């Protein structure tokens, strides 16, 4: 799974765990991704059994759903969190090396000018 998909899936599960009544448009705005990507993400999470969609019983809008995390979804959220953390730590370590190299290059360039 690429980092972008990993982040989108994780953030979607986190948001829906706290606000299961978010609709796809609201979820799109919260995640900062297109409505199409949210639709694709939700379909994948539903297909994997991480979410289940329930109609609102008292809803005037018959298309309104609550996206509820399943036990598998709760487990997946924890696993995705660990995987996402690992990706971010690796990115952080790469950035630290780049910063070190840039500082060294800058110091050498300044030394050549002096």
C-alpha positions in Angstrom: 0.0 0.0 0.0 1.5 3.4 -0.9 1.9 6.1 1.7 -1.0 8.2 0.3 -3.5 5.4 0.4 -2.3 4.3 3.8 -2.8 7.8 5.2 -6.2 8.3 3.6 -7.5 4.9 4.9 -6.1 5.5 8.3 -7.5 9.1 8.6 -10.9 7.9 7.2 -11.1 5.2 9.9 -10.0 7.6 12.6 -12.6 10.2 11.5 -15.4 7.7 11.2 -14.6 6.1 14.5 -15.4 9.5 16.1 -18.0 10.8 13.7 -19.8 7.8 12.0 -22.5 10.1 10.5 -20.1 12.0 8.3 -21.3 11.9 4.7 -18.9 11.4 1.8 -18.7 15.1 1.0 -17.9 16.0 4.6 -15.3 13.3 4.7 -13.8 14.5 1.5 -13.4 18.0 3.0 -11.9 16.6 6.3 -9.4 14.5 4.4 -8.6 17.1 1.8 -9.1 14.6 -1.1 -11.6 14.4 -3.9 -15.1 13.0 -3.5 -14.2 10.3 -5.9 -11.3 9.2 -3.8 -13.4 9.1 -0.7 -16.0 7.0 -2.5 -13.2 4.6 -3.7 -11.7 4.5 -0.2 -15.1 3.8 1.5 -15.9 1.0 -1.0 -12.5 -0.6 -0.3 -12.9 -0.4 3.4 -16.5 -1.8 3.2 -15.2 -4.6 0.9 -12.5 -5.5 3.4 -15.0 -5.7 6.2 -13.5 -2.8 8.1 -16.7 -0.7 7.9 -20.4 -1.4 7.7 -22.9 1.1 6.4 -26.1 1.5 8.3 -29.1 3.6 7.3 -30.3 6.2 9.7 -33.6 5.0 11.1 -35.1 8.4 11.6 -33.5 10.1 8.7 -35.6 12.1 6.2 -32.8 11.6 3.7 -33.1 7.9 2.7 -29.5 8.0 1.4 -28.0 8.9 4.8 -25.7 6.3 6.3 -23.6 5.9 9.4 -20.2 4.3 8.7 -19.5 2.1 11.7 -16.1 0.4 12.3 -16.3 -3.3 12.6 -14.1 -5.3 15.0 -11.8 -6.0 12.0 -11.9 -2.2 11.3 -10.8 -1.4 14.8 -7.9 -3.9 14.5 -7.0 -2.5 11.0 -6.9 1.0 12.4 -4.4 0.0 15.0 -2.3 -1.9 12.4 -2.5 1.0 9.9 -1.4 3.4 12.7 1.7 1.3 13.4 2.5 1.0 9.7 1.9 4.8 9.1 4.1 5.6 12.1 6.9 3.4 10.6 6.6 5.2 7.3 6.8 8.6 9.0 9.8 7.6 11.1 11.6 6.5 8.0 10.8 9.8 6.3 12.0 11.7 9.3 15.3 9.8 9.3 15.8 10.5 5.6 15.1 14.1 6.2 17.6 14.2 9.0 20.3 12.8 6.7 19.4 15.3 4.0 19.6 18.2 6.4 23.0 17.0 7.7 24.3 16.8 4.1 22.9 20.2 3.2 24.5 21.8 6.2 27.8 20.1 5.3 27.5 21.4 1.7 26.7 24.9 2.9 29.6 24.9 5.4 32.0 23.8 2.6 30.6 26.4 0.2 31.0 29.1 2.8 34.6 27.9 3.5 35.5 28.1 -0.1 34.2 31.7 -0.3 36.3 32.8 2.7 
